[in-house]
Amino acid sequence: MTKITFYRTAAGEYQGFVCDGHAGYADAGEDIVCAAISVLVINTVNSLEQITKEEMRVESEAEKGKIRCRFVQQPLKETSEALMDSLVLGLTHIVEQYGEKYCKLIFKEV
């Protein structure tokens, strides 16, 4: 299962997120759930970096299926907030379609 943990303040401002694990929906190379999650997460990180120029620290461990993203400055730019909301929306739809057996969203207040 892939667990995506979003870290937000009490006011709802994103501090970062961690995407961890492989979905396990199908064999490696055939796992459409894992591929969908990866595309959403990687595209969001790339968009935050290249389009909004948001300052962040990103670490990844491909073999473990782990990506950590931590925002350096607060609050995020309005466009960055929209990108993060879009990521949550897309991942929510994956959970609704395939279930928490393969993808779980966690929201933690920091």
ABEGO torsion letter per residue (X at the ends): XBBBBBBBBAAGBBAEBBBBEBAGABBBGABAAAAAAAAAAAAAAAAAAAAAGBBBBBBBBAAAGBBBBBBABOBBBAAAAAAAAAAAAAAAAAAAAAEAAABBBBBBBX
